């Protein structure tokens, strides 16, 4: 149950970051590009969380 809530929180964080990146790209392109490693890291954390959740009953 805890992993499901963590995955939901990661999804909300990912959506907030994607929205922030869109706003950053509108202001300064390089500011948006500086957010891409963070988005990649959160994506990796979400995939890792999901795989651990599904592999452990």
HTML snippet that shows the backbone in 3Dmol.js (N, CA, C, O; Angstrom):
<script src="https://3Dmol.org/build/3Dmol-min.js"></script>
<div id="view" style="width:600px;height:400px;position:relative"></div>
<script>
const pdb = `
ATOM      1  N   UNK A   1       0.825  -1.201   0.000  1.00  0.00           N
ATOM      2  CA  UNK A   1       0.000   0.000   0.000  1.00  0.00           C
ATOM      3  C   UNK A   1       0.864   1.258   0.000  1.00  0.00           C
ATOM      4  O   UNK A   1       0.518   2.235  -0.664  1.00  0.00           O
ATOM      5  N   UNK A   2       1.963   1.255   0.718  1.00  0.00           N
ATOM      6  CA  UNK A   2       2.821   2.430   0.781  1.00  0.00           C
ATOM      7  C   UNK A   2       3.483   2.744  -0.544  1.00  0.00           C
ATOM      8  O   UNK A   2       3.672   3.910  -0.890  1.00  0.00           O
ATOM      9  N   UNK A   3       3.841   1.689  -1.300  1.00  0.00           N
ATOM     10  CA  UNK A   3       4.498   1.909  -2.589  1.00  0.00           C
ATOM     11  C   UNK A   3       3.535   2.559  -3.586  1.00  0.00           C
ATOM     12  O   UNK A   3       3.950   3.360  -4.424  1.00  0.00           O
ATOM     13  N   UNK A   4       2.266   2.215  -3.493  1.00  0.00           N
ATOM     14  CA  UNK A   4       1.276   2.828  -4.377  1.00  0.00           C
ATOM     15  C   UNK A   4       1.126   4.315  -4.107  1.00  0.00           C
ATOM     16  O   UNK A   4       1.003   5.116  -5.033  1.00  0.00           O
ATOM     17  N   UNK A   5       1.137   4.671  -2.843  1.00  0.00           N
ATOM     18  CA  UNK A   5       1.051   6.093  -2.497  1.00  0.00           C
ATOM     19  C   UNK A   5       2.318   6.838  -2.922  1.00  0.00           C
ATOM     20  O   UNK A   5       2.259   7.978  -3.381  1.00  0.00           O
ATOM     21  N   UNK A   6       3.450   6.177  -2.761  1.00  0.00           N
ATOM     22  CA  UNK A   6       4.711   6.796  -3.186  1.00  0.00           C
ATOM     23  C   UNK A   6       4.717   6.998  -4.696  1.00  0.00           C
ATOM     24  O   UNK A   6       5.186   8.027  -5.183  1.00  0.00           O
ATOM     25  N   UNK A   7       4.202   6.027  -5.436  1.00  0.00           N
ATOM     26  CA  UNK A   7       4.141   6.158  -6.888  1.00  0.00           C
ATOM     27  C   UNK A   7       3.210   7.298  -7.288  1.00  0.00           C
ATOM     28  O   UNK A   7       3.500   8.034  -8.231  1.00  0.00           O
ATOM     29  N   UNK A   8       2.104   7.446  -6.584  1.00  0.00           N
ATOM     30  CA  UNK A   8       1.190   8.555  -6.865  1.00  0.00           C
ATOM     31  C   UNK A   8       1.865   9.898  -6.586  1.00  0.00           C
ATOM     32  O   UNK A   8       1.678  10.863  -7.326  1.00  0.00           O
ATOM     33  N   UNK A   9       2.643   9.947  -5.523  1.00  0.00           N
ATOM     34  CA  UNK A   9       3.352  11.182  -5.195  1.00  0.00           C
ATOM     35  C   UNK A   9       4.417  11.498  -6.249  1.00  0.00           C
ATOM     36  O   UNK A   9       4.598  12.656  -6.626  1.00  0.00           O
ATOM     37  N   UNK A  10       5.113  10.471  -6.717  1.00  0.00           N
ATOM     38  CA  UNK A  10       6.107  10.672  -7.766  1.00  0.00           C
ATOM     39  C   UNK A  10       5.430  11.163  -9.040  1.00  0.00           C
ATOM     40  O   UNK A  10       5.971  12.026  -9.732  1.00  0.00           O
ATOM     41  N   UNK A  11       4.272  10.634  -9.352  1.00  0.00           N
ATOM     42  CA  UNK A  11       3.535  11.077 -10.536  1.00  0.00           C
ATOM     43  C   UNK A  11       3.137  12.545 -10.419  1.00  0.00           C
ATOM     44  O   UNK A  11       3.255  13.298 -11.385  1.00  0.00           O
ATOM     45  N   UNK A  12       2.669  12.954  -9.249  1.00  0.00           N
ATOM     46  CA  UNK A  12       2.327  14.367  -9.040  1.00  0.00           C
ATOM     47  C   UNK A  12       3.563  15.256  -9.159  1.00  0.00           C
ATOM     48  O   UNK A  12       3.505  16.338  -9.743  1.00  0.00           O
ATOM     49  N   UNK A  13       4.678  14.792  -8.601  1.00  0.00           N
ATOM     50  CA  UNK A  13       5.924  15.543  -8.716  1.00  0.00           C
ATOM     51  C   UNK A  13       6.338  15.665 -10.170  1.00  0.00           C
ATOM     52  O   UNK A  13       6.770  16.733 -10.604  1.00  0.00           O
ATOM     53  N   UNK A  14       6.211  14.571 -10.936  1.00  0.00           N
ATOM     54  CA  UNK A  14       6.583  14.578 -12.345  1.00  0.00           C
ATOM     55  C   UNK A  14       5.730  15.574 -13.128  1.00  0.00           C
ATOM     56  O   UNK A  14       6.244  16.317 -13.964  1.00  0.00           O
ATOM     57  N   UNK A  15       4.429  15.585 -12.853  1.00  0.00           N
ATOM     58  CA  UNK A  15       3.536  16.526 -13.539  1.00  0.00           C
ATOM     59  C   UNK A  15       3.867  17.973 -13.183  1.00  0.00           C
ATOM     60  O   UNK A  15       3.855  18.847 -14.050  1.00  0.00           O
ATOM     61  N   UNK A  16       4.159  18.223 -11.918  1.00  0.00           N
ATOM     62  CA  UNK A  16       4.522  19.579 -11.503  1.00  0.00           C
ATOM     63  C   UNK A  16       5.827  20.014 -12.164  1.00  0.00           C
ATOM     64  O   UNK A  16       5.968  21.164 -12.581  1.00  0.00           O
ATOM     65  N   UNK A  17       6.773  19.092 -12.256  1.00  0.00           N
ATOM     66  CA  UNK A  17       8.048  19.426 -12.892  1.00  0.00           C
ATOM     67  C   UNK A  17       7.871  19.676 -14.386  1.00  0.00           C
ATOM     68  O   UNK A  17       8.484  20.590 -14.938  1.00  0.00           O
ATOM     69  N   UNK A  18       7.046  18.879 -15.037  1.00  0.00           N
ATOM     70  CA  UNK A  18       6.805  19.078 -16.465  1.00  0.00           C
ATOM     71  C   UNK A  18       6.159  20.444 -16.707  1.00  0.00           C
ATOM     72  O   UNK A  18       6.522  21.144 -17.653  1.00  0.00           O
ATOM     73  N   UNK A  19       5.217  20.816 -15.867  1.00  0.00           N
ATOM     74  CA  UNK A  19       4.606  22.142 -15.988  1.00  0.00           C
ATOM     75  C   UNK A  19       5.601  23.257 -15.743  1.00  0.00           C
ATOM     76  O   UNK A  19       5.582  24.278 -16.430  1.00  0.00           O
ATOM     77  N   UNK A  20       6.470  23.063 -14.764  1.00  0.00           N
ATOM     78  CA  UNK A  20       7.501  24.054 -14.489  1.00  0.00           C
ATOM     79  C   UNK A  20       8.455  24.177 -15.666  1.00  0.00           C
ATOM     80  O   UNK A  20       8.872  25.278 -16.025  1.00  0.00           O
ATOM     81  N   UNK A  21       8.796  23.044 -16.263  1.00  0.00           N
ATOM     82  CA  UNK A  21       9.691  23.079 -17.426  1.00  0.00           C
ATOM     83  C   UNK A  21       9.076  23.854 -18.584  1.00  0.00           C
ATOM     84  O   UNK A  21       9.769  24.603 -19.272  1.00  0.00           O
ATOM     85  N   UNK A  22       7.778  23.675 -18.799  1.00  0.00           N
ATOM     86  CA  UNK A  22       7.106  24.414 -19.873  1.00  0.00           C
ATOM     87  C   UNK A  22       7.206  25.916 -19.603  1.00  0.00           C
ATOM     88  O   UNK A  22       7.512  26.698 -20.503  1.00  0.00           O
ATOM     89  N   UNK A  23       6.949  26.306 -18.367  1.00  0.00           N
ATOM     90  CA  UNK A  23       7.051  27.727 -18.025  1.00  0.00           C
ATOM     91  C   UNK A  23       8.480  28.233 -18.154  1.00  0.00           C
ATOM     92  O   UNK A  23       8.706  29.350 -18.621  1.00  0.00           O
ATOM     93  N   UNK A  24       9.446  27.417 -17.743  1.00  0.00           N
ATOM     94  CA  UNK A  24      10.848  27.813 -17.864  1.00  0.00           C
ATOM     95  C   UNK A  24      11.246  27.967 -19.328  1.00  0.00           C
ATOM     96  O   UNK A  24      11.941  28.918 -19.683  1.00  0.00           O
ATOM     97  N   UNK A  25      10.813  27.043 -20.175  1.00  0.00           N
ATOM     98  CA  UNK A  25      11.142  27.131 -21.597  1.00  0.00           C
ATOM     99  C   UNK A  25      10.570  28.407 -22.216  1.00  0.00           C
ATOM    100  O   UNK A  25      11.170  28.987 -23.121  1.00  0.00           O
ATOM    101  N   UNK A  26       9.425  28.831 -21.734  1.00  0.00           N
ATOM    102  CA  UNK A  26       8.833  30.059 -22.276  1.00  0.00           C
ATOM    103  C   UNK A  26       9.645  31.290 -21.894  1.00  0.00           C
ATOM    104  O   UNK A  26       9.720  32.250 -22.662  1.00  0.00           O
ATOM    105  N   UNK A  27      10.253  31.266 -20.713  1.00  0.00           N
ATOM    106  CA  UNK A  27      11.038  32.414 -20.255  1.00  0.00           C
ATOM    107  C   UNK A  27      12.450  32.390 -20.826  1.00  0.00           C
ATOM    108  O   UNK A  27      12.880  33.318 -21.511  1.00  0.00           O
ATOM    109  N   UNK A  28      13.159  31.303 -20.526  1.00  0.00           N
ATOM    110  CA  UNK A  28      14.535  31.144 -21.007  1.00  0.00           C
ATOM    111  C   UNK A  28      14.752  29.681 -21.346  1.00  0.00           C
ATOM    112  O   UNK A  28      14.543  28.789 -20.524  1.00  0.00           O
ATOM    113  N   UNK A  29      15.173  29.466 -22.567  1.00  0.00           N
ATOM    114  CA  UNK A  29      15.334  28.088 -23.043  1.00  0.00           C
ATOM    115  C   UNK A  29      16.316  27.282 -22.210  1.00  0.00           C
ATOM    116  O   UNK A  29      16.066  26.113 -21.913  1.00  0.00           O
ATOM    117  N   UNK A  30      17.438  27.899 -21.828  1.00  0.00           N
ATOM    118  CA  UNK A  30      18.449  27.168 -21.074  1.00  0.00           C
ATOM    119  C   UNK A  30      17.938  26.781 -19.694  1.00  0.00           C
ATOM    120  O   UNK A  30      18.366  25.766 -19.144  1.00  0.00           O
ATOM    121  N   UNK A  31      17.031  27.569 -19.125  1.00  0.00           N
ATOM    122  CA  UNK A  31      16.477  27.231 -17.819  1.00  0.00           C
ATOM    123  C   UNK A  31      15.631  25.964 -17.913  1.00  0.00           C
ATOM    124  O   UNK A  31      15.637  25.136 -17.002  1.00  0.00           O
ATOM    125  N   UNK A  32      14.909  25.820 -19.011  1.00  0.00           N
ATOM    126  CA  UNK A  32      14.141  24.590 -19.220  1.00  0.00           C
ATOM    127  C   UNK A  32      15.033  23.385 -19.409  1.00  0.00           C
ATOM    128  O   UNK A  32      14.753  22.307 -18.884  1.00  0.00           O
ATOM    129  N   UNK A  33      16.120  23.568 -20.166  1.00  0.00           N
ATOM    130  CA  UNK A  33      17.042  22.452 -20.382  1.00  0.00           C
ATOM    131  C   UNK A  33      17.749  22.048 -19.101  1.00  0.00           C
ATOM    132  O   UNK A  33      18.098  20.879 -18.935  1.00  0.00           O
ATOM    133  N   UNK A  34      17.965  22.981 -18.199  1.00  0.00           N
ATOM    134  CA  UNK A  34      18.605  22.642 -16.926  1.00  0.00           C
ATOM    135  C   UNK A  34      17.714  21.766 -16.039  1.00  0.00           C
ATOM    136  O   UNK A  34      18.207  21.113 -15.119  1.00  0.00           O
ATOM    137  N   UNK A  35      16.422  21.750 -16.309  1.00  0.00           N
ATOM    138  CA  UNK A  35      15.501  20.907 -15.539  1.00  0.00           C
ATOM    139  C   UNK A  35      15.430  19.474 -16.056  1.00  0.00           C
ATOM    140  O   UNK A  35      14.914  18.603 -15.356  1.00  0.00           O
ATOM    141  N   UNK A  36      15.933  19.204 -17.260  1.00  0.00           N
ATOM    142  CA  UNK A  36      15.787  17.869 -17.843  1.00  0.00           C
ATOM    143  C   UNK A  36      16.477  16.761 -17.057  1.00  0.00           C
ATOM    144  O   UNK A  36      15.909  15.673 -16.965  1.00  0.00           O
ATOM    145  N   UNK A  37      17.671  16.963 -16.478  1.00  0.00           N
ATOM    146  CA  UNK A  37      18.242  15.870 -15.680  1.00  0.00           C
ATOM    147  C   UNK A  37      17.378  15.522 -14.469  1.00  0.00           C
ATOM    148  O   UNK A  37      17.253  14.352 -14.107  1.00  0.00           O
ATOM    149  N   UNK A  38      16.787  16.531 -13.850  1.00  0.00           N
ATOM    150  CA  UNK A  38      15.915  16.296 -12.706  1.00  0.00           C
ATOM    151  C   UNK A  38      14.674  15.512 -13.122  1.00  0.00           C
ATOM    152  O   UNK A  38      14.247  14.602 -12.411  1.00  0.00           O
ATOM    153  N   UNK A  39      14.099  15.857 -14.260  1.00  0.00           N
ATOM    154  CA  UNK A  39      12.941  15.120 -14.765  1.00  0.00           C
ATOM    155  C   UNK A  39      13.323  13.675 -15.083  1.00  0.00           C
ATOM    156  O   UNK A  39      12.556  12.751 -14.811  1.00  0.00           O
ATOM    157  N   UNK A  40      14.497  13.487 -15.653  1.00  0.00           N
ATOM    158  CA  UNK A  40      14.970  12.133 -15.925  1.00  0.00           C
ATOM    159  C   UNK A  40      15.168  11.331 -14.660  1.00  0.00           C
ATOM    160  O   UNK A  40      14.833  10.148 -14.613  1.00  0.00           O
ATOM    161  N   UNK A  41      15.707  11.959 -13.636  1.00  0.00           N
ATOM    162  CA  UNK A  41      15.934  11.280 -12.368  1.00  0.00           C
ATOM    163  C   UNK A  41      14.598  10.889 -11.718  1.00  0.00           C
ATOM    164  O   UNK A  41      14.470   9.780 -11.201  1.00  0.00           O
ATOM    165  N   UNK A  42      13.633  11.759 -11.739  1.00  0.00           N
ATOM    166  CA  UNK A  42      12.322  11.448 -11.161  1.00  0.00           C
ATOM    167  C   UNK A  42      11.625  10.363 -11.980  1.00  0.00           C
ATOM    168  O   UNK A  42      10.922   9.522 -11.419  1.00  0.00           O
ATOM    169  N   UNK A  43      11.813  10.372 -13.294  1.00  0.00           N
ATOM    170  CA  UNK A  43      11.263   9.307 -14.137  1.00  0.00           C
ATOM    171  C   UNK A  43      11.885   7.972 -13.753  1.00  0.00           C
ATOM    172  O   UNK A  43      11.177   6.974 -13.616  1.00  0.00           O
ATOM    173  N   UNK A  44      13.197   7.944 -13.581  1.00  0.00           N
ATOM    174  CA  UNK A  44      13.886   6.720 -13.161  1.00  0.00           C
ATOM    175  C   UNK A  44      13.379   6.256 -11.796  1.00  0.00           C
ATOM    176  O   UNK A  44      13.147   5.064 -11.597  1.00  0.00           O
ATOM    177  N   UNK A  45      13.206   7.177 -10.864  1.00  0.00           N
ATOM    178  CA  UNK A  45      12.708   6.825  -9.538  1.00  0.00           C
ATOM    179  C   UNK A  45      11.302   6.240  -9.623  1.00  0.00           C
ATOM    180  O   UNK A  45      10.980   5.303  -8.893  1.00  0.00           O
ATOM    181  N   UNK A  46      10.467   6.777 -10.498  1.00  0.00           N
ATOM    182  CA  UNK A  46       9.118   6.251 -10.671  1.00  0.00           C
ATOM    183  C   UNK A  46       9.121   4.851 -11.252  1.00  0.00           C
ATOM    184  O   UNK A  46       8.370   3.986 -10.801  1.00  0.00           O
ATOM    185  N   UNK A  47       9.961   4.624 -12.250  1.00  0.00           N
ATOM    186  CA  UNK A  47      10.058   3.284 -12.848  1.00  0.00           C
ATOM    187  C   UNK A  47      10.589   2.295 -11.824  1.00  0.00           C
ATOM    188  O   UNK A  47      10.084   1.176 -11.722  1.00  0.00           O
ATOM    189  N   UNK A  48      11.593   2.693 -11.073  1.00  0.00           N
ATOM    190  CA  UNK A  48      12.151   1.828 -10.037  1.00  0.00           C
ATOM    191  C   UNK A  48      11.113   1.518  -8.961  1.00  0.00           C
ATOM    192  O   UNK A  48      10.990   0.372  -8.528  1.00  0.00           O
ATOM    193  N   UNK A  49      10.376   2.523  -8.535  1.00  0.00           N
ATOM    194  CA  UNK A  49       9.342   2.324  -7.533  1.00  0.00           C
ATOM    195  C   UNK A  49       8.264   1.371  -8.051  1.00  0.00           C
ATOM    196  O   UNK A  49       7.820   0.480  -7.326  1.00  0.00           O
ATOM    197  N   UNK A  50       7.848   1.556  -9.294  1.00  0.00           N
ATOM    198  CA  UNK A  50       6.817   0.691  -9.877  1.00  0.00           C
ATOM    199  C   UNK A  50       7.297  -0.752  -9.981  1.00  0.00           C
ATOM    200  O   UNK A  50       6.559  -1.685  -9.665  1.00  0.00           O
ATOM    201  N   UNK A  51       8.542  -0.927 -10.427  1.00  0.00           N
ATOM    202  CA  UNK A  51       9.039  -2.293 -10.582  1.00  0.00           C
ATOM    203  C   UNK A  51       9.184  -2.996  -9.227  1.00  0.00           C
ATOM    204  O   UNK A  51       8.893  -4.187  -9.121  1.00  0.00           O
ATOM    205  N   UNK A  52       9.619  -2.289  -8.215  1.00  0.00           N
ATOM    206  CA  UNK A  52       9.708  -2.886  -6.876  1.00  0.00           C
ATOM    207  C   UNK A  52       8.305  -3.216  -6.365  1.00  0.00           C
ATOM    208  O   UNK A  52       8.098  -4.259  -5.746  1.00  0.00           O
ATOM    209  N   UNK A  53       7.362  -2.343  -6.618  1.00  0.00           N
ATOM    210  CA  UNK A  53       5.986  -2.554  -6.166  1.00  0.00           C
ATOM    211  C   UNK A  53       5.374  -3.792  -6.824  1.00  0.00           C
ATOM    212  O   UNK A  53       4.696  -4.574  -6.157  1.00  0.00           O
ATOM    213  N   UNK A  54       5.606  -3.973  -8.116  1.00  0.00           N
ATOM    214  CA  UNK A  54       5.006  -5.115  -8.811  1.00  0.00           C
ATOM    215  C   UNK A  54       5.744  -6.419  -8.537  1.00  0.00           C
ATOM    216  O   UNK A  54       5.129  -7.485  -8.578  1.00  0.00           O
ATOM    217  N   UNK A  55       7.049  -6.366  -8.258  1.00  0.00           N
ATOM    218  CA  UNK A  55       7.792  -7.601  -8.020  1.00  0.00           C
ATOM    219  C   UNK A  55       7.627  -8.138  -6.598  1.00  0.00           C
ATOM    220  O   UNK A  55       7.859  -9.323  -6.358  1.00  0.00           O
ATOM    221  N   UNK A  56       7.232  -7.288  -5.659  1.00  0.00           N
ATOM    222  CA  UNK A  56       7.028  -7.723  -4.285  1.00  0.00           C
ATOM    223  C   UNK A  56       5.534  -7.793  -3.971  1.00  0.00           C
ATOM    224  O   UNK A  56       4.857  -6.766  -3.933  1.00  0.00           O
ATOM    225  N   UNK A  57       5.026  -8.992  -3.749  1.00  0.00           N
ATOM    226  CA  UNK A  57       3.564  -9.117  -3.491  1.00  0.00           C
ATOM    227  C   UNK A  57       3.123  -8.530  -2.167  1.00  0.00           C
ATOM    228  O   UNK A  57       1.938  -8.571  -1.838  1.00  0.00           O
TER     229      UNK A  57
END
`;
const viewer = $3Dmol.createViewer("view");
viewer.addModel(pdb, "pdb");
viewer.setStyle({}, {cartoon: {color: "spectrum"}});
viewer.zoomTo();
viewer.render();
</script>
